Amino acid sequence: MRLPTWFAEPAERNTPEPELRVSTLELFFDLVFVFTITQLTHVLVAGLEPPSPGHRAVTIGESALQVVLVFGVMWWMYSGYVWLLNSVPPVRPARRILVLLGMTGFLLMALAIPTTFNGGGPAFAIGYLLLIVVHGALYLQATRAIVRVIPFNLAATALIGVASFVAAPYTYLLWAAALILLWGSPYFIGQKGFTLRAPHVVERHGLLVIVVLGESMLAIGIGAADLHVDLGLGIAGALGLCLAACLWWTYFGDGDEVAAEHALAAAEPVPRTRMILGAYFYGHIPILLGVVAVSGGIKKVIGHPLDPLKPAAAIMLSAGVALYLAGDFWFRRVLGLPQARIRGLAAIAALVAAAVGLWSAMAQLAVLVVILVVMLAIEHRRSWAIG
């Protein structure tokens, strides 16, 4: 089941842990993955808009369910490629070509996302299968433990493929089964055999968060397309940038990446893998879904900054910030970083701010920025007091 010997690289020649950093190919890979995040934002916003000709109406609840299901199965494989390239760095042309082939799978899935539950399911399943084949073949160079994972991946792909040929609610039930199978598989597979380098994992996810936050800036551009740039639009755009900057500061803080590296590096291989699974796989799910919701909310605000938001749009924007804060709290708790309990209060305040959006979209955006600025200021003051 191994690749030819000219692909193989003896373990003793692997890059030492402190020197392994994210390659430019991995950044390229992440840009393709973020395209899927952009597509998910469109799916979410579609639940707030009238259906296009020839398509049935989709409620915001159904579009949110679609986003969670599609993101969930894609995030599993994205994380799989992070672990893969942590163990098998893309230092040879043949490996790079295979990683590019995996990127093709993500691109195919991204293109299929808007119609995944309306005829595009087979294309999504084919892209997912391509990801699994490349991932499994490359990972065999580092550890045979990947053999325990492949059956779960193939079974989930089969469920997604079958879901393409049945109608709702069975489509959603099959997708949910695939998601549960993937997310629950670590409890059956175990973490033995997956030794991960801490600096690479921390850096890779940090860069992904930056790129995904940049997607919220793209939402400003999309929302402002063909609009006259007046004072209201300019202020709303600036507030959107401030909100993204506050979310960035919340995640990275003052040297939090270094603290995360130290926490992981201090753990033994199996506990370290469990920590990475808890903090960087499960913990980052609400962080990234939060950015999707924030991006969709900002898009609606930019389009009509002085008007009130629909209840669903106001809740989407506030829930996105609350999800992000909840995921960040979870992530810190797993790694034993300062938990900053005030973030829980800020998440609740963000949800309450949805009521402001029923009066003015831009006012809600401003209130969310103020909540995050106050939260960060209090944390910064406390850290100075402790120091």
N, C-alpha and C positions, 0 to 999 in steps of 0.2 A: 504493500500500500504506500510505500515511500516514493518520492520523486527520484529521478535519476541522480547519480552521485554528483554530477556537476552543479546541482542545486544545493547540495548539502554543505553545511559548515560545522566543523567540529565544535563541541561546546566550549573547549578550552580557548578557542579563538574568538568567542563572542566578546563584544565590547564590554569592558568592566562597567559595573553599575554606575559609578559617579560620572562616567563620560557619556552615557547614552542619553542623547537629547532628541527632541522632535526634529525629524527631517523635513525638508521642503516638500517631499512627496506626500508626507502625512498631512501637511497643511493644505496641499492641493486636494487630497482626499476629503479633508474636512469641508472645503468649499463646496464640493459636490454634495456632501451630506447636508450642509446648510440649505442647499436648494430645496431639499425635501422639507425642511422647516418652513421655508417660504411658501411652499405649496400647501402645507398644513394650515398656515395662517389664512390662505385663500379659502380653504374648505370651511374653516371656522366662521369667517366673515360671511360666507355664503348663506349661513343660517339666519342672517339678519336682513337678507335682501330678497327681492322677488325672484322666483325661478326664471332661468333663461328659457327661451322657446324650445320645446321638445323635452324638457326636464321637469320632473315632479318637484313640488315644493318640499323643502327640507327645513325642519324646525331647528332652532339653535341647540336644543337638547340632542337631537340626532346628529347634527354636525359635530358637536363636542364629543359625542360617543365615537364617531368615526375618527376624529383626531387622536383620541386616546388609544384606540385599537391599532391604528396604523403606526403612530409614533412608537407604541410599545414594542411591536415586533421589529421595527427598524432600529430602535435603540439597542435592542439585544445584539443585533449583528454589528452595529457600530462599535459597541463595547468589545465585541469579539475581535474586531480588527485592531482595536487599541491593544488588547492583550497579545494578539498575534505579533504585531510589529514591535512590541516590547521584548518578545522572546526571539523573534526572527527579524532583525533589522533589514530594511530594504537596501542592502549595500551592493547587490549584484544586479546587472541588467535584467536577467531572467526573473528575479524576484520582483523587480519594479514593473515589469510587463504584466506579471500576474496580479499585482496590486492594482494596476490600471484596469485590468479586466474586472476586478472586483468593483472598482469605481463605476464601470459601465453598468453593473448590476444595480447600483444605487441610482444612477441616472435613469435607467429604465423604470425603476420603481417610482422615482420622483415624477416622471412624465405621466405615469399611470394614476397618481394619487387623486387628481380631481374626479376621475371616473372609476375609481377602484370598486365602489359599491354600485356602479351603474354601467357595467360592461367591461371595465378595465381590469378586473381582477386577475384574469389569466396572465396579462403582461406583468403585473406586480409579482405574481407567483414565480414566473420565469426569472425575473430579475433577482428575486430572493434565493432561488435555487442556484443561480450563478454565484452569488455571494458565498453560499454555503460550500459549494464545491471548491472554490479557490481558497477559502479560509481553511477548510479541513486539510487540503493538500499541502499548503504551506506550513500549517501548524505541526504537521507530522515530523517536520525537521527538528522541532524543539522538544516535543514530548508526545508519547503515545497516549497520554491522558486525554487528549482531544477525542480519541475514539469513543469515550464515554459520552461526549457531548453531541456528536454527529447524529445519532438516532433521534434525539429530541428535536434537533433542527430540521431534520427531514420530515418527521411526523408533523411538526408545525406547518411546514411548507405544504404538505399534503392537505391539511385542514384548510389552509388559505385557498388552495386551488379548488377544492370541492366547494368552498363557500361561494365561488364565482358562479356556480351553476344552480344555486338555490335562492329562493326569495326570502325577504325579511319575514319574520325575525330570525329564521334559521341561519341566515348569513352572519348576523351579529353573534349568534350563539357559537358558531364554528370559529369565528375570529377570536371570541373570548376564550374558547378552549385552547386555541393556539397560543394566546398570550399567557394564560395560566401555565401551560406546559413549559413555555420558555422561561418565564420568570421564576417558576417553582423548581426548575431542573437543578439549580445549584444545591438544593437540599438533598437530592438523590445522587448527584454526581460527586459531591464533595469537592474540596479545594486542594486535595493532594495532587502534586505533579505540576502545579501552575505557580512557578516562581517568578515574581514580577519585580522589576526595578522601580523603586519609589520615585526618583526624580522625573523619570519619563512619564509616569502616570499622572503626576501632579501637573507637570507642564502641559501635557497634551490636553487635559480637561480644562485647564485654565485658558489655553488658547481657543478652545472650542467655545467656551462661554463668551469670550471677547467677540468672536466672529458671529455668534448667534445674537448677541446684543447689537451688533452692527446691522442685523436684519431688521431690528426695530427702527433703525434710521431709514432703512429702505422703505418701511411702511409710511414714513413721513413723505418721502418722494412720491410714492404711489398715490397716497391720499391727496397730495397737492397737484397731481397731474391736471393740466388744463385749467387750473384755478388762477385767478388774479392774485398776485402777491400784495396783500394789503397789511395793515398793522395787526389785525386779528390773526391772520395766517402766520405772520412772522413771530408773534408772541407764542402762539400754539406750537410752532415748530421748535422754538427755543425751549419751551417747557418740556416737549418730548425729548429733546437732547438732554436736558437736566435730569429727567427721570431715568433715562438710560445710564447717565453718568453716576447717579446715586446707586443704581443696581450694580454697576461695576464696582463701586467703592465698597458696597456691602459684601461682595464676594471676596475681593482681594484684600481689602483693609490695609493694615500696616504690617507687611511681612508675613501674612498668613500662609502664603505658599511655602515659605521656608519652614514654618512651624509644622505644616502638613507633611513635608518631606521628612522632617526629623521624627515625627510620630510614626510614620510608616517604616522608616529605615530602622527604628529601634525594635520593631516587632520581628518575631521569627517568621519564616516563610509562610507557613499555613495560616497563622493569625493575621499576617500582613495581607494575604489574599482575601481573607474574610473581611478585613477592614476596607480594602479597596472595593470589594463587592458591595458592602453596605454604604460607604460614603460616595463612591464615584459611579456606581451603577444605580442602585435604588435611590440614593440621596439626590442625584442630579435629575431624576425624572421630574419632580415638581419644579425644579429650577428651570429646566428647558421648556416644560409645558407652560410655566408662568410667562416666559418670554413670548411664546406663541400667542397667549391671550393678551398680553400687554401690546404686542405689535398690532393685533386685530383691533384693540380698543383705540390705539393711537391713530390708526388709519381712519376710523370713524370720526374721531375728534377733528383731525386735520381737514376733513372734507367740509365740516360745518362747525367751526370752533365756537361760534357765539350762540349756537342753538342748543337746546337741551338734547340729551341722548335718550334713546329708547332704553327702557329698563334693562333689557338683555345686554345691550352694549355697555351700559354703565357698570353692570355687574361683572361683565367680562374684563373690563379694564382693572377694576379693583381686585377681582379674584386673581388676576394675573400677578399683581404685586404681592398679594397675600401668599399665593403658591410659592413664589420665588423666595420669600422670606422663610416660609416653612421648610422648604428644601434646604436652604442654607443652614438653618438651625439643626436640621437632621444631620447634614454633612459634618458640621462641627462637632456634634455630639458623638458621632461614631469615632472620630479621630481624637477626641478628647481635647479639642481646642476650646478657647473661651466661648461659652455658649451664648452670651449676651442675651439674657432672657427678655430684655426689652424688645427684642425682635418679635416675640410673640404678641406683645401689646401693639406693636406697630402693624402687625398683620391684621389684628382685629380692627384697628383704626382705619386701615386701608379698605376693609370691607364696608365699614360704616360710611366711608367717603363716597360710596356709590350713590347715596341719596343726593349728594351735591350735584352729580351728573344729571339728575332729572331736572335741575334748574339751569345748569350751564355746563357744557362739555369742557370748556377751557377751565372753568372753575374747579371741576373735579381733578383735572390734570394738575392744576396748581396746588390743590390740597394734598394730593399724593406726594408731590415733590417736597412740600413742607414737612409732611410726616417723616419721610426718609431723611431729610436734612436734620431734623430734630433728633431722630434716632441715632444718626451717625455722630452728631455733636455730643450727645450724652455719653455714648460709648467712648469717644475720643477723650472726653474729659475724665472719665473713669480710668482709662488706661494711663493717662498722665498722672492721675492721683496715685495709682498703684506703683507706677514707675518711680 
